Amino acid sequence: LVLAFISETAYCTTSEISAGLGLSNVAASNSAIRAYTGGKISKAEVYGKVGQRRPSFVMWAKDASRFIDYT
């Protein structure tokens, strides 16, 4: 379900996956991480401030080109 949700969007956050599928954030994150480590999707980590140890949020997409707006 998570892979299909990600494939149908340009890109999405873990929270958007969670809300869209009615899953916990942990379940959505774990499923997305498995798809990423399996080479099925791309991942972007967004840091809101310099020096952060962890990203503010993570975005997922079917492939990396979806993170770039060509319009």
Secondary structure, DSSP 8 states (H G I E B T S, - for coil): -HHHHHHHSS-EEHHHHHHHHT--HHHHHHHHHHHHHTTSSEEEEE-SSTT-SS-SEEEEESSGGGGS---
